[in-house]
Amino acid sequence: MRMNPLVLIILLLGSVAARAETIEETIRDEISKRYEGARIELEAPITWTQNETPTQIRRVELGSESPKAEIRFRATGLNEEGKITEFNGMTRFSAWKWARIAQKRILPGQPLGEETLGTQELNVAVGQLREMRGLILDTTVSTSALESRQTILEGQPVLSTAVRKIPDLRKGDPVRIEIRSNDLAVTTQGIAEEPGYLNALVRVSAGKGKRELQGRVREGNRVEVQL
């Protein structure tokens, strides 16, 4: 049976409308580009400050954002007469992101074990969290090889700047220093003057005179110095 062309057009338009994003979804998608990996929620109805509510949004450009997560935007879309029009609006939002939280006070040099950390979803769009959202340690990052480089208070999120990889050498560790110059090699005992990592440079002191040298950390607490 042949379908009435008018009915076919109505069905097609309905299908397109079903696939189209709502105005709120479009705005959330744009905000999510500023808050990568966060779950965006609109916390207040959209207030249109120029022209009336559009019937459809084609493009959104975000503007200024306040510390209270109020954001202004400019949108291009269709008005009630079906004409392309520019609209200005504002709304308030939240941006929720999972973070690792200290379950108790973590001291400098303390490994980050499961017993010291929990997870919590935080709104990183307001307050201090907004300012340091790019530093919050992602929950996908393994902490098994990390330690704290500073005190982290109970209940605080763990920041990437507050942790470091557990060093292969710690300051004060005894090391065997292999000093090489062309074909000559001399071995002596020394002390690490700072934390060091495998194949990276580290400062060490050698002998009774505690002469300071710099070399690369090798396996077995060895430091290779090239003169």
FIKOL-44590 format. One line per field, with one value per residue (C-alpha): chain; x, y, z; residue in one letter. Coordinates in Angstrom, 2 decimals. Layout:
<sites>
chain	(A|...)
px	(X|...)
py	(Y|...)
pz	(Z|...)
resn	(A|...)
</sites>
This chain:
<sites>
chain	(A|A|A|A|A|A|A|A|A|A|A|A|A|A|A|A|A|A|A|A|A|A|A|A|A|A|A|A|A|A|A|A|A|A|A|A|A|A|A|A|A|A|A|A|A|A|A|A|A|A|A|A|A|A|A|A|A|A|A|A|A|A|A|A|A|A|A|A|A|A|A|A|A|A|A|A|A|A|A|A|A|A|A|A|A|A|A|A|A|A|A|A|A|A|A|A|A|A|A|A|A|A|A|A|A|A|A|A|A|A|A|A|A|A|A|A|A|A|A|A|A|A|A|A|A|A|A|A|A|A|A|A|A|A|A|A|A|A|A|A|A|A|A|A|A|A|A|A|A|A|A|A|A|A|A|A|A|A|A|A|A|A|A|A|A|A|A|A|A|A|A|A|A|A|A|A|A|A|A|A|A|A|A|A|A|A|A|A|A|A|A|A|A|A|A|A|A|A|A|A|A|A|A|A|A|A|A|A|A|A|A|A|A|A|A|A|A|A|A|A|A|A|A|A|A|A|A)
px	(0.00|1.38|1.79|0.40|3.37|2.22|2.15|5.65|7.03|5.50|7.04|10.48|10.35|9.37|12.32|14.76|13.29|13.68|17.37|18.04|19.51|17.50|18.75|19.86|21.79|23.60|24.68|25.80|27.87|29.65|30.35|31.77|34.52|35.79|35.47|36.87|35.72|33.15|29.41|27.65|24.28|22.31|21.29|18.94|16.56|18.08|17.53|17.37|18.70|18.32|15.28|12.80|13.39|14.61|12.74|16.00|19.71|22.28|25.43|26.50|29.50|30.29|31.20|32.27|31.95|31.63|33.11|29.52|29.32|27.03|27.84|26.81|26.57|25.58|23.50|22.42|19.12|15.59|13.00|9.28|8.93|11.57|14.17|17.82|18.40|21.09|20.17|22.03|21.42|22.80|22.40|24.06|25.69|27.65|30.55|30.96|34.21|35.45|38.56|40.80|40.30|42.65|40.97|43.44|46.39|49.11|52.63|55.48|57.16|54.20|53.11|49.57|47.96|44.32|43.97|44.86|42.64|38.96|36.98|34.34|32.48|33.23|31.69|34.77|32.85|32.79|35.12|38.72|38.02|37.31|40.78|42.61|40.40|43.23|45.49|43.10|44.59|42.51|41.03|42.30|45.90|47.38|48.70|50.55|53.92|53.26|54.05|53.15|55.64|53.78|51.21|47.70|44.99|42.11|39.21|41.32|41.47|44.85|46.53|49.07|51.46|51.29|52.53|55.52|56.77|58.42|62.15|64.55|67.06|66.26|68.34|70.93|70.96|74.43|75.45|78.33|79.75|81.38|83.48|84.39|86.75|87.51|88.76|89.46|86.97|87.17|84.65|84.02|81.32|79.08|75.77|72.77|72.22|68.69|65.99|66.84|65.17|66.51|68.48|67.98|70.64|71.18|73.63|75.88|78.79|81.88|84.61|85.59|85.89|82.27|83.07|79.79|79.28|76.40|75.63|72.91|71.15|71.64|70.21|71.60|72.07|74.82|75.48|77.48|79.48|81.05|83.98)
py	(0.00|3.39|5.80|9.31|11.72|14.07|11.25|10.16|13.68|13.87|10.52|11.57|14.85|13.02|10.67|13.60|15.32|12.14|12.00|15.69|16.78|18.98|22.51|21.37|18.40|20.63|23.01|20.12|18.72|22.06|22.45|18.90|20.02|22.33|19.63|16.55|13.31|15.02|14.37|17.65|18.55|21.76|23.01|25.81|26.53|28.38|32.12|33.73|37.30|38.06|36.96|34.34|30.63|29.08|26.14|24.54|25.09|24.65|26.02|27.08|29.19|29.28|32.58|33.67|31.38|32.48|30.77|29.77|27.77|30.25|30.26|32.55|31.41|32.51|30.24|30.20|28.54|28.88|31.20|30.48|31.76|29.31|32.03|31.65|33.93|34.60|33.98|34.84|32.90|31.72|28.81|27.18|23.78|21.17|19.04|15.75|13.85|10.80|11.47|9.64|10.90|10.49|8.26|9.45|11.81|10.76|11.86|12.70|9.55|7.32|4.85|5.29|1.99|0.91|1.43|5.14|6.05|6.05|7.41|10.11|12.03|15.75|18.83|20.42|23.42|25.43|26.68|25.55|22.36|24.49|26.03|22.73|20.45|19.83|18.58|16.05|12.59|10.54|7.37|5.41|6.07|3.20|4.34|1.14|2.63|6.12|7.85|11.22|14.06|16.23|15.90|15.11|15.76|13.36|14.05|15.93|14.87|13.58|15.95|14.91|17.53|15.89|12.46|10.97|7.60|5.66|6.25|3.41|5.19|7.23|10.03|8.49|5.06|3.51|3.13|1.67|4.39|3.33|6.19|5.81|7.87|6.51|2.95|3.44|2.52|3.01|1.74|3.32|3.51|6.50|7.91|9.10|12.82|12.83|10.39|8.73|6.69|3.93|5.34|8.93|11.30|11.52|13.37|11.20|11.85|9.63|8.70|10.23|13.67|13.38|14.65|15.26|13.59|13.09|9.85|7.57|5.07|1.46|-1.75|-3.02|0.42|1.27|4.78|5.17|8.39|9.47|11.89)
pz	(0.00|-0.97|1.97|1.85|1.17|3.93|6.46|5.34|5.86|9.34|10.27|8.98|10.87|14.00|13.58|13.19|16.24|18.29|17.41|18.01|21.33|23.61|24.36|27.82|26.41|23.91|26.68|28.89|26.03|25.59|29.31|29.44|27.05|29.80|32.46|30.80|32.39|34.63|34.83|34.04|35.53|35.04|38.49|37.41|34.52|31.58|31.75|28.31|28.43|24.73|22.71|23.83|24.26|20.97|19.50|18.39|19.04|16.29|17.95|21.44|22.46|26.16|27.75|31.23|34.22|37.86|40.96|41.81|38.55|36.81|33.12|30.28|26.69|23.22|21.04|17.43|16.69|15.44|16.94|17.04|13.49|12.27|11.59|12.52|15.50|18.09|21.72|24.93|28.10|31.41|33.80|36.80|36.66|38.59|37.34|39.22|39.04|40.94|43.02|45.47|49.02|52.00|54.59|57.23|57.47|55.00|55.88|53.46|52.17|53.07|50.36|49.04|49.92|49.75|53.50|53.17|50.21|49.31|46.40|46.31|43.62|43.94|42.37|40.75|39.41|42.64|45.39|45.70|43.77|40.69|40.88|41.27|39.18|36.70|39.52|41.09|40.68|38.27|39.76|36.75|37.85|39.86|43.25|44.14|43.13|44.53|47.80|49.27|48.85|51.38|54.16|52.87|55.43|56.06|53.71|51.16|47.50|46.37|43.92|41.30|42.72|46.18|45.09|43.35|42.22|45.05|44.47|43.77|46.01|49.07|50.51|52.84|51.19|50.81|47.16|45.19|42.97|39.70|38.37|34.70|32.56|29.09|29.68|33.38|36.14|39.89|42.43|45.80|48.43|48.89|50.06|48.07|48.65|47.26|46.13|42.81|40.09|37.89|34.89|36.10|37.43|41.18|43.45|45.64|48.00|47.81|50.27|53.60|52.02|50.89|47.42|45.63|42.27|39.89|38.13|36.85|39.08|38.07|39.51|42.79|44.39|41.92|40.60|37.39|37.14|33.85|34.08)
resn	(M|R|M|N|P|L|V|L|I|I|L|L|L|G|S|V|A|A|R|A|E|T|I|E|E|T|I|R|D|E|I|S|K|R|Y|E|G|A|R|I|E|L|E|A|P|I|T|W|T|Q|N|E|T|P|T|Q|I|R|R|V|E|L|G|S|E|S|P|K|A|E|I|R|F|R|A|T|G|L|N|E|E|G|K|I|T|E|F|N|G|M|T|R|F|S|A|W|K|W|A|R|I|A|Q|K|R|I|L|P|G|Q|P|L|G|E|E|T|L|G|T|Q|E|L|N|V|A|V|G|Q|L|R|E|M|R|G|L|I|L|D|T|T|V|S|T|S|A|L|E|S|R|Q|T|I|L|E|G|Q|P|V|L|S|T|A|V|R|K|I|P|D|L|R|K|G|D|P|V|R|I|E|I|R|S|N|D|L|A|V|T|T|Q|G|I|A|E|E|P|G|Y|L|N|A|L|V|R|V|S|A|G|K|G|K|R|E|L|Q|G|R|V|R|E|G|N|R|V|E|V|Q|L)
</sites>
